[in-house]
Structure formats: structure tokens, C-alpha cells
Amino acid sequence: MSGGLEAFIRDMMPDITPDQLRELAEALPVIEHRRGTILVRQGDAAEDCYFVLKGCLRLFHTDEEGNEHTAELYTELQSLTIFESYKEGKPSPYSVECVEDCLLLEGDMQNEEEMNRKFPFLQDIVRSALESNLASGQMDMALFRSSSPERRYLQLLEKRPGLAGRVPQHQLASYLGITPESLSRLKKRLYGGKKQP
């Protein structure tokens, strides 16, 4: 088990025993994916949920004109589940792509039920993580949507240091809700000739 995941689990579940942690590590399905891999296609049912151990995932949708719109970026120790599609088998409104080579914990409904039976404390970890992600995500999204493009970019640099350099600029621009050209102009205005993040 990666040190980051171990720390995450201990943080969410301080009473977990070393034996439980070891047994859980042996049972978790860890899978590698190459950059560019599409894990979920828009319109298909999302059969898996993901927890990022290493790498970056992009959640996006494609409009009727074929333009991609990045909804969210997920990096280390973040989870991604397209709930309605995963839980109810409905067509996913989003696609999920590996922006980098990724190491992921992956689970499907059957695996989730088996893991919850074997490790009842997992439900508490998942619930705590979801509540934490939801609370911070709602607040961040409200601030994000009401901000100017420049403020959104600066917030991204502040709250998620290093992310801007990991994502292709056209995807970053899409995430910020601006064109790649606008992002270039914004960065030029902010940094002039200096090195950009």
C-alpha cells in the first residue's frame, strides 16, 4: 500500500489496527493505466469507481459541436464516482480520461459489496471521504463560478499547486471556462517574460 493511501486511511479511520490495514492492502484492486486511456465514455454506464494513488484523471463532457468541456481534475488521494451512472446503470453524462500515467484503486458494485462485507469499517472511510470531498467541492465550486477567469486561475494555483503544469493547456483552459488563447494572454499579463507555474 502506498504511504499516502495508508496515511489517508489512518486519518479517516484512526482506530484501524495494523492487521486490518495489512489485510485491506492485500485485498485492494490497484490497477495501472497509461496516459490517454479512456476509463468511461460519455453515454456508456460507468461500471467502476476510482481512487487516485498516482496520476491525474479528467472528468469531461463533449457537446453537440464536438467541443470538450473539462468539469473536474482528480489527483492523488481523490476519488471519482459518477454516482447516478455507477449506482443505477444510467448512461454517463461524462467521460473519464487519464491525463497522466495513473495508478488507481478501482472498484465495481460487486467488488464494493464484497469489500464492505469483508471490511465493514470501509463504509465509514468512504462516507467520511465523500462528505469531506462534497463539502469542500461545493464551496470551491461556488467561489470558482462567481470569480473572474484570472481569479479562477490564481485560486487553482493556490489551492492545487503543481496541477497547472500537469495538464495540457487546452484542457486547463476548458476547466477554467476560457479559451486556450485567453489563458495564454492571462498568463502573459500575470507573468510577463517570467517563468510560469
TIMAR-609936 format. One line per field, with one value per residue (C-alpha): residue in three letters; x, y, z. Coordinates in nm, 2 decimals. Example, Ala and Ser with C-alpha at 12.3 -4.5 7.8 and 13.67 -1.06 7.14 Angstrom:
<pts>
residu <- [ALA|SER]
x <- [1.23|1.37]
y <- [-0.45|-0.11]
z <- [0.78|0.71]
</pts>
This chain:
<pts>
residu <- [MET|SER|GLY|GLY|LEU|GLU|ALA|PHE|ILE|ARG|ASP|MET|MET|PRO|ASP|ILE|THR|PRO|ASP|GLN|LEU|ARG|GLU|LEU|ALA|GLU|ALA|LEU|PRO|VAL|ILE|GLU|HIS|ARG|ARG|GLY|THR|ILE|LEU|VAL|ARG|GLN|GLY|ASP|ALA|ALA|GLU|ASP|CYS|TYR|PHE|VAL|LEU|LYS|GLY|CYS|LEU|ARG|LEU|PHE|HIS|THR|ASP|GLU|GLU|GLY|ASN|GLU|HIS|THR|ALA|GLU|LEU|TYR|THR|GLU|LEU|GLN|SER|LEU|THR|ILE|PHE|GLU|SER|TYR|LYS|GLU|GLY|LYS|PRO|SER|PRO|TYR|SER|VAL|GLU|CYS|VAL|GLU|ASP|CYS|LEU|LEU|LEU|GLU|GLY|ASP|MET|GLN|ASN|GLU|GLU|GLU|MET|ASN|ARG|LYS|PHE|PRO|PHE|LEU|GLN|ASP|ILE|VAL|ARG|SER|ALA|LEU|GLU|SER|ASN|LEU|ALA|SER|GLY|GLN|MET|ASP|MET|ALA|LEU|PHE|ARG|SER|SER|SER|PRO|GLU|ARG|ARG|TYR|LEU|GLN|LEU|LEU|GLU|LYS|ARG|PRO|GLY|LEU|ALA|GLY|ARG|VAL|PRO|GLN|HIS|GLN|LEU|ALA|SER|TYR|LEU|GLY|ILE|THR|PRO|GLU|SER|LEU|SER|ARG|LEU|LYS|LYS|ARG|LEU|TYR|GLY|GLY|LYS|LYS|GLN|PRO]
x <- [0.00|0.13|0.23|-0.01|-0.31|-0.20|-0.19|-0.53|-0.69|-0.54|-0.67|-1.02|-1.01|-0.77|-0.87|-0.78|-0.54|-0.21|-0.36|-0.67|-0.46|-0.24|-0.53|-0.70|-0.39|-0.37|-0.74|-0.75|-0.76|-0.48|-0.46|-0.22|-0.34|-0.14|-0.18|-0.47|-0.67|-1.05|-1.19|-1.55|-1.71|-1.99|-2.32|-2.19|-2.27|-1.99|-1.91|-1.63|-1.54|-1.18|-0.94|-0.62|-0.30|-0.08|-0.16|-0.44|-0.79|-1.00|-1.38|-1.53|-1.82|-1.84|-2.11|-2.31|-2.05|-1.77|-1.61|-1.48|-1.56|-1.34|-1.56|-1.30|-0.95|-0.87|-0.52|-0.36|-0.59|-0.90|-1.19|-1.41|-1.75|-2.02|-2.29|-2.61|-2.44|-2.24|-2.53|-2.82|-2.65|-2.77|-2.57|-2.28|-2.31|-1.92|-1.61|-1.31|-0.96|-0.61|-0.43|-0.11|0.00|-0.22|-0.21|-0.57|-0.78|-1.08|-1.40|-1.72|-2.06|-1.98|-1.63|-1.77|-2.02|-1.76|-1.52|-1.78|-1.88|-1.51|-1.41|-1.72|-1.51|-1.46|-1.81|-1.70|-1.39|-1.58|-1.86|-1.60|-1.41|-1.73|-1.86|-1.53|-1.50|-1.86|-1.83|-1.51|-1.62|-1.94|-1.77|-1.49|-1.74|-1.95|-1.64|-1.50|-1.81|-1.85|-1.49|-1.32|-1.10|-0.79|-0.92|-1.01|-0.66|-0.50|-0.73|-0.62|-0.25|-0.31|-0.54|-0.38|-0.02|0.15|-0.17|-0.14|0.19|0.05|-0.25|-0.24|-0.31|-0.62|-0.77|-0.67|-0.83|-1.15|-1.15|-1.12|-1.40|-1.19|-1.02|-0.66|-0.58|-0.74|-0.53|-0.21|-0.30|-0.39|-0.05|0.14|-0.03|0.04|0.39|0.53|0.85|0.90|0.87|0.50|0.37]
y <- [0.00|0.34|0.56|0.83|0.58|0.44|0.79|0.87|0.55|0.62|0.98|0.86|0.57|0.63|0.31|0.07|-0.20|-0.28|-0.63|-0.47|-0.23|-0.51|-0.73|-0.43|-0.35|-0.71|-0.70|-0.36|-0.38|-0.15|-0.10|0.09|0.28|0.47|0.84|0.89|0.58|0.65|0.48|0.58|0.70|0.96|0.77|0.44|0.32|0.39|0.05|0.14|0.40|0.52|0.64|0.81|0.68|0.84|1.05|1.27|1.19|1.43|1.43|1.59|1.60|1.66|1.90|1.86|2.05|1.81|2.06|1.91|2.08|1.97|1.95|1.84|1.72|1.45|1.39|1.19|1.08|1.20|0.97|0.98|0.82|0.92|0.83|0.80|0.60|0.38|0.31|0.29|0.19|0.51|0.65|0.86|1.23|1.24|1.07|1.00|1.01|0.95|1.28|1.11|0.75|0.65|0.41|0.37|0.18|0.06|-0.10|-0.21|-0.28|-0.65|-0.58|-0.29|-0.52|-0.80|-0.54|-0.39|-0.74|-0.83|-0.49|-0.33|-0.03|0.06|0.21|0.46|0.56|0.60|0.80|1.03|1.09|1.16|1.40|1.58|1.60|1.71|1.99|2.13|2.08|2.27|2.56|2.56|2.54|2.83|3.05|2.93|3.01|3.35|3.45|3.61|3.39|3.55|3.48|3.12|3.07|3.22|3.01|2.70|2.78|2.85|2.55|2.29|2.38|2.20|2.10|2.36|2.21|1.86|1.92|2.02|2.39|2.34|2.12|2.36|2.64|2.43|2.37|2.74|2.82|3.01|2.96|2.85|3.19|3.37|3.15|3.24|3.61|3.59|3.42|3.67|3.95|3.80|3.68|3.88|3.70|3.53|3.15|3.05|2.78]
z <- [0.00|-0.08|0.21|0.10|0.10|0.44|0.59|0.42|0.57|0.92|0.90|0.81|1.05|1.34|1.52|1.23|1.35|1.17|1.09|0.94|0.74|0.61|0.51|0.34|0.14|0.01|-0.10|-0.27|-0.65|-0.77|-1.15|-1.38|-1.68|-1.95|-2.02|-2.27|-2.15|-2.15|-1.84|-1.90|-2.23|-2.23|-2.29|-2.15|-1.80|-1.55|-1.42|-1.18|-0.92|-0.88|-0.62|-0.75|-0.59|-0.85|-1.16|-1.28|-1.41|-1.61|-1.60|-1.91|-2.15|-2.52|-2.66|-2.98|-3.17|-3.06|-2.81|-2.49|-2.15|-1.85|-1.54|-1.29|-1.24|-0.99|-0.85|-0.57|-0.28|-0.46|-0.55|-0.86|-0.89|-1.15|-0.89|-1.09|-1.37|-1.13|-0.89|-1.13|-1.46|-1.64|-1.93|-1.80|-1.89|-1.87|-2.00|-1.77|-1.91|-1.77|-1.82|-1.69|-1.64|-1.34|-1.05|-0.94|-0.68|-0.88|-0.76|-0.92|-0.74|-0.68|-0.56|-0.34|-0.17|-0.11|0.03|0.26|0.39|0.45|0.59|0.75|0.86|0.49|0.47|0.74|0.55|0.22|0.39|0.56|0.24|0.04|0.30|0.31|-0.07|-0.11|0.15|0.01|-0.35|-0.31|-0.15|-0.41|-0.70|-0.57|-0.54|-0.87|-1.07|-0.93|-0.99|-1.29|-1.51|-1.36|-1.01|-1.10|-1.23|-0.92|-0.70|-0.89|-0.84|-0.47|-0.38|-0.61|-0.65|-0.94|-1.11|-1.39|-1.51|-1.52|-1.75|-2.12|-2.16|-2.37|-2.10|-1.83|-2.02|-2.06|-1.69|-1.62|-1.87|-2.11|-2.45|-2.47|-2.63|-2.33|-2.09|-2.28|-2.27|-1.90|-1.81|-2.02|-1.84|-1.50|-1.56|-1.85|-1.95|-1.61|-1.57|-1.53|-1.30]
</pts>
